[in-house]
Amino acid sequence: MAASNSKNQSNLGFLTIVSDSTEARIGGLLLVNASGRPLEFHCTAPVKPNRAQEILYGPTLGEYLCGEQIGMALSEALKHQPSLLLTDIPETLSLRPLIDFPLLLLATEENPAGSLGQNFVQTAHNDQTLTTREEYAADLRVAESALQTLAPGLDLREPFGRIREAIAEAQGGMRKSTAA
């Protein structure tokens, strides 16, 4: 189930998912080194569930799309395995059982740590809260160590903005090339 067999684990991954104007979801994963410089970037094509999926998956549809479909595709595309993968989308935590590296949710204004309910644990890094499911509490210790070593001063929110901008740029380029 490893997303990569690379032994170099001195980098951080950031995974987010945005919705386009048709409500399709597009995922992006940015892998950076300790300086915050990009090593890899991958994004998905838009993913939109059909009506049968909406009915059959019910309230688990978001976790299925964000974790098993989009998150897994992006993780498998990586050439280097990250020391730690961070997301700002709670549904993406469903990816964790499918990968061999820690995955944590970075709490944001849109997704505060306290809104997840029970069965979650958290830690703080600088002024930022990291959360995961209780069964992966060991990921918090790995994250604390990795962040102190790799990114002691890195604003963990900033790479998510880069991913969103890159996805918007890619989508704009796709629209231009199909209109020509």
Secondary structure, DSSP 8 states (H G I E B T S, - for coil): --S--------EEEEEEEE-TTS-EEEEEEEE-TTS-EEEEEE---B---HHHHHHHGGGHHHIIIIIIIIHHHHHH-SS--SEEEES-GGGGGGGGGSSS-EEEE--SSS-GGGG-SSEEEEEETTEEEEEEGGGTHHHHHHHHHHHHH-TT--TTHHHHHHHHHHHHHHHHHHHHHH-
